Amino acid sequence: MYCLVYMSSPSHQMNPVEVQALLRRAKHNNDRDDITGILIHDRRRYLQYLEGGQAEVEATFARISVDSRHHAIIRLHGLTIDRRQFPGWAMASKITRPDNSLKSCVERLTQDCDTQVADQLLKFAEARDRAAFEQAARLD
């Protein structure tokens, strides 16, 4: 079993219909490839955790990497894991409001995860929250 985590920015502000179409397509592809995971979108950033066979996860990330809806893609890690963290979710997703904390969303979604995985995803979310806060402070 393998997992990969990345963050990216949407290339444009997606409306709810576009987001739902993206999620439907991801769920279809992930069901086909036996990939599970989560996708969190706060309208400024995606944070995605993918898990499954290494070849399938890497192929999915390769498709995402050339998808014009993403830019500023940052691969945070890819590593072998002992078990799936999101076994029942072909693609769990959460869209947060721009003024909500990404960390609080990740805390809710990772309640049943191994502590190490939850902690790592929380660190990514905290870093994103800090960056958003700093950006907002610069604009004020």
C-alpha positions in Angstrom: 0.0 0.0 0.0 1.3 3.5 -0.9 0.2 7.0 -0.2 0.9 10.4 -1.8 0.0 13.8 -0.5 0.1 17.0 -2.5 -1.1 20.6 -2.4 -2.0 22.7 -5.4 -3.9 25.9 -6.3 -6.9 26.0 -8.6 -6.1 27.8 -11.8 -9.4 29.6 -11.6 -12.3 30.0 -9.1 -14.4 26.9 -9.7 -18.1 27.2 -9.3 -20.1 24.5 -7.4 -21.0 22.7 -10.7 -17.4 22.5 -11.7 -16.4 21.2 -8.3 -19.1 18.5 -8.4 -18.0 17.4 -11.9 -14.4 17.2 -10.8 -15.4 15.1 -7.7 -17.6 12.8 -9.8 -14.7 12.2 -12.3 -12.2 11.6 -9.5 -14.6 9.1 -7.7 -15.1 7.2 -11.0 -11.3 7.0 -11.7 -10.5 6.1 -8.1 -13.1 3.4 -8.0 -11.7 1.9 -11.2 -8.1 2.1 -9.8 -8.9 1.1 -6.2 -7.7 4.4 -4.8 -9.1 6.0 -1.7 -8.3 9.2 0.1 -9.4 12.7 0.9 -9.6 16.0 -1.0 -9.9 19.2 0.9 -10.5 22.4 -1.0 -10.7 25.9 0.5 -11.2 27.7 -2.8 -7.5 28.8 -2.7 -5.8 25.4 -2.2 -6.3 21.7 -2.6 -4.9 19.3 -0.1 -5.2 15.7 -1.3 -4.2 12.4 0.2 -4.3 9.4 -2.1 -3.7 5.8 -1.2 -3.7 2.5 -3.1 -1.2 0.6 -5.2 1.9 2.6 -5.9 1.6 2.5 -9.8 -2.1 3.5 -9.6 -1.4 6.4 -7.2 1.6 7.7 -9.1 -0.5 7.5 -12.4 -3.3 9.5 -10.8 -0.8 12.1 -9.6 0.7 12.3 -13.0 -2.7 13.1 -14.5 -3.3 15.7 -11.8 0.1 17.2 -12.5 -0.9 18.0 -16.1 -4.5 19.0 -15.4 -5.0 22.7 -16.3 -7.3 23.2 -13.3 -4.2 22.9 -11.0 -1.1 25.0 -10.8 1.6 25.4 -8.1 1.5 21.7 -7.4 3.7 20.7 -4.4 4.3 17.0 -3.8 4.5 16.8 0.0 5.3 13.1 0.2 4.9 9.6 -1.2 5.6 6.6 0.9 4.7 3.0 1.7 2.0 2.6 4.4 0.7 -0.4 6.4 -3.0 0.1 5.8 -5.5 2.4 4.2 -6.5 5.4 6.3 -9.7 6.1 4.3 -10.8 2.6 3.2 -14.4 3.4 2.6 -13.9 6.6 0.6 -13.2 6.5 -3.1 -12.8 10.3 -2.6 -14.0 11.9 0.5 -14.1 15.6 0.0 -14.7 18.7 2.0 -15.0 22.2 0.6 -14.4 24.8 3.4 -15.3 28.4 3.4 -12.3 30.7 2.7 -12.6 32.1 6.2 -12.6 28.6 7.9 -9.5 27.0 9.3 -8.2 24.2 7.1 -6.8 22.6 10.2 -10.2 22.2 11.8 -11.5 20.5 8.7 -8.5 18.1 8.6 -9.0 17.3 12.3 -12.6 16.2 11.6 -11.7 14.1 8.5 -8.7 12.3 10.2 -10.3 11.3 13.4 -10.1 7.6 12.5 -6.6 7.8 11.0 -3.3 6.5 12.5 -1.9 9.3 14.7 1.2 9.7 12.5 -0.9 10.3 9.4 -3.3 12.6 11.1 -0.4 14.6 12.6 1.3 15.0 9.2 -1.9 16.1 7.5 -2.6 18.6 10.3 0.9 20.0 10.0 0.3 20.7 6.3 -3.1 22.3 7.1 -1.5 24.4 9.8 1.1 25.7 7.4 -1.6 26.5 4.9 -3.6 28.4 7.5 -0.5 30.4 8.6 0.2 31.3 5.0 -3.4 32.4 4.4 -3.3 34.5 7.6 0.0 36.1 6.6 -1.3 36.9 3.1 -4.4 38.4 4.6 -2.3 40.5 7.0 -0.2 41.8 4.1 -3.3 42.8 2.2 -4.7 44.8 5.1 
